[in-house]
Amino acid sequence: MVTGSRDEPQTDFIFCCGANTEVLKFGSCQLHSGHKILFLIIPGNPGVVGFYKTFMQTLHSMFGYHHPVWAVSHAGHCVPPDSMDMVQEADVFGLNGQIEHKLAFLRKHVPKETNLILVGHSIGCYIILEMIKRDPELKILKAVMLFPTIERMAQTPQGKVMTPVLCHMRYVAYLPLFLLSLLPDRFKSSLIKLVFAMTQMQLSLFIANAMYMGGQEMKNVLERDNITIKNNLEKLIFYYGATDHWCPVQYYLDIKQDFPHGDIRLCENGFRHAFVLDAGGEVAKMVVEWIHGDLRT
């Protein structure tokens, strides 16, 4: 598909690990051996790639439109076309499943020889560290960790508030689906044909998926993976928020002390954890400054 402008992205809906997955693409939509570098965005939670459009557009343009910039949603964190049905594989919506989902996406859609610039946001940073650990063959040129939630999430100010909600209240999101399942088939089929009902079902499932993943984050993101960080320190850039309730400044001070030679930065611009909502362009410009030297090939 050819777009009318280099600043216009393409959106693809695919199945990955049996789950609906949205891929937002600036630049080349199909990779081949001539593409030496791919920027791949691993989002936070919810993993809605549309939030990252301005961030991605800025990256793409500031590198002269030379390198494709893609973002892959988390499994089930999108509302796909009506023609797509969910064929879930195992626990693809959990945290471990989302990590394997990203690795499966790379294996299927990105040539092995492609150099990767991975950009993680929030829990996307934890996913990137796990990807690096699980597949040492990945050709990662740089991994940029923005507002990284890579340790002790349940102990953070926001984690203390959200843990009971994410770990228990997610089942409320399944209620419309459960009630629908109780109806006789003749009524059920009629309801499903209604666009509004279909949209509500998809939205409820999306919310439930995001909450389920979030609950697992609270339970499983515990100690920082210092071994993986140490073994890949020269490839990693960490950027912490100064007023981030998901990863407090103390976490920045701790990792800075443990890795004094690492590229670990603290925000001086007042950007919030959800920077993509109002500062995507500004953060992208910073990322370009940090990594432009690594792209001189």
N, C-alpha and C positions, 0 to 999 in steps of 0.2 A: 504494500500500500504506500503510495507516495502522497505526502502531505503538502499543502500549499506553502508552508513556511517552515524554516528550520526550527522556529520556536514553538511549533505546534506538535504536541506529543501524540503518540498512538497508544490506545488502550487495548490490550488483549486479555481475554478471559480464557484460561486454560484449566485443565485438570492436572494437578500435581499431587502425587500420593493419594489419588482418588478424591481430592478436595477441590472445590472451586477456588481459583486463585486469579487475582487481577495483577497484571504486569503493565506498568506505565513506562513508556519508552520515549526518550528524546534521542534523535539521531537514528542510526541504523537499527532496523527492527529485526534483522536476521544477521547473526555473526558468522564470519568465515575466517579463514586463516590470515587474511589481510588485516584484521582488527587486532592490534597489539594490546590495546587497553580497554577495559570496560569498568565504568563506575557502577557499582551496585549498591543501592540503598536498602538497608534492612531496618524496617520501621520499628517504632515503639508499639505500645498496646493502647488502643486498638490499632491494628496494622493496616490502616486505610492509606493507600498510596497517594490518593488525591491530595492529601494534606501537604505533600512534599513537592507539589508542582512548581511553585516559585523557587524553592531551593534547588531543584533539579535544573530548571530552566536557566538559572543564573550560572550554575556550574558548567552547563553545556555551552553557553554563549561565551563565558570568560576563558574557556580553553579553545576558543575559535571554532567551535562546532566539530572539532577533530575526533573527539572520543564519545561514543555512545554512553548515555546515562540512563540506567534502568532502575526501577524500584519494583520489588516483588512483595505483594501483600502476604500477610500471614494466612495460613490455610483457613478458609471459612470466614475471613474478615472482609467480605465484600458481598454485594448484592448483584449476582450475575444475571445475564439474560434469562428469560423464562424458559428458553430451550435447554438450559443446562440443569442437570440433576446432580445431586450429591451422591457420590459413591465413596464413602469414607473408608479409609484403610486404617485398621487398628486405632490407636489414640492419636491421630494426627493433629487434633486440636489442643492437646496438652503441650507443655513447654518442650519436653523431649521430642515430641512429634513435630513441633514447629522447627526445631533444629534440623532434624532429618529431612523435613520438607524443603529447606533451603539448599541442603546438600544435593538432594534429588533434582532440584531445579537446575543447579549448576551442571550436574552430570548430563542432563538431557538437552539443555539449551545453550550452553557456553562451551566452546572448544577448549580442550585441556591446555593448549598452549597460550591461552589468553591471560595476560597479566591483569590482576584484579585490584581495583581501588575500592575497598569495602568501606561504607559509611554507615555506622550504626547509630541509632538514637534510642536512648533509654534501655529497655530490655533488648533491643536489637544489638547492643554492645555485648551483652552476655551471650547472645546467640552467636555472634562473630567469634568470640573467644572459644566457644564450644566447637564451632566449625573448624577453626584452626587446629584445635587439639585432635579432633576426630579424623581429619583428612590432611595430613602433613604434606600431601602432594599438591595442594592448592597453590597456585602461583600468585601469592599476595604481595603486591608491591607496597601497599600501605593500607592500614586500617585506622580510620578516624572514628573515635568514640565520643559522641556528643551527649553530654548529660548522662553519663553511664550508670545504669543500675546493675552493678556487677557483684554486689555483696550486701548482706544483712538488710534486705529490703523490708522485712516485717518490723525491724527495729527503728526504721526512719519515722519521722513525724507523720508523714502521709501513710506509711505502711501500717502504723498502729491504728489509724482510723479505718483504713480500707480492708484490712485482713478479715475481720468478721463478715463484712459485706461480700467480699469476693469469694470467700470460702464457703458461705452458707446461702446467701441470698440469690446466687446465680440461678437456682432452680425456679425462681419466680419467672424468669425469662422463658422457661420452657412451658409455662402454663397454657398459653394459647395452643401450642402444638399438642399438649396432652388432652385438652378439651376437645380439640378437633378429632383426635383419634377415637374418642368415645362415641362419635356420631355414627349412625348407620351409613353404609357406603353410598347410598343414593343421595343423601344430603351432603356427605363429604365431597363427592365429586362435583356437585353443583357449587359448593362454596369455593372450591379450589379454582374454579373457572373464573371467579370474580377477581379482577385485578387487585382490588383493595385487599381482599383476604390474602391473596398470594404475597403481596408486598409485606403485609403484617407478619406472615409466617417467616419470610426471609429475614425481616428485621429482627424478629424475636430470636431466631437461630443465630444471627450475627452477634447480637448482644450476649447471648448465652455463651457463645464460643469465646468472646473476648473476656468475659468474667471467669470462665473456667481456666483460661490461660493465666489470668491475673491471680487467681487463687493458687495455682501451682507456682507462680513466681514467689509469692509470699512464703510458701513452704520449702521451696527448693533453692532459691538464691540466698545462700548462706555465707560461707567463707569465700573471699576473693581467691581466684585461681592464680596464685603467684607463680606457679611453675610455668604455666603457659605464657604469662606475661613476661617472665624472665627470659624464656627461650625465644621470644619474638619482640623484645623490647624495642629494637631499632626500627621495627615496622609500625609501631603503635603510637598514636597521638591521642591523649585524653584531654577532654575539655569539660570541666566541672562548672556548675552554676554557683553563684555566690549566695543565692537565696532559694535554693532548690530543696524542697521538702521530701523529695524522693532520694536524693543523695547529698546529704549535708556537707558543709565545708569540712567538717572533721574527717570525712572519708577522703577528701582531697589531701588534707594534711597527712593522713596515714599513708596513703599510697606514695605521696611525694617523699616521705621519710624512708619508706621501704625501697623506693627506686629513685634515688636522687639524680641519676643520670638519664632518666626517662623524659620524654617530651610530654609533660603533664602541666596543664594550664588551668588557671582559674579565671572565670569570666569577669571582666571589668566593665562590661557594657550594659548590665542590668537585664540581660536576656533571661526569659523564664524557661522552665523545663519544656513546656510546649512551644518552643520557639517557632515552629513551623506555622503557627497561627498568625504571627504578626512580624516575624523577623527572619523569615526564610532566606531572603536575598542577602541580608547583612551577614548571616552566619555562613552562607555559601561563599561570600567574598573572602571571609577569613580562611576558610578551608583552602581556597585557591592559593592564598599567600603561603600557607603552611606547606603545601605539597607540590607547588609548581616545579621546584627543582628536581623532584623525583620523576617527572614526566619528560625530562629532556633525554630523549633516546635517539 
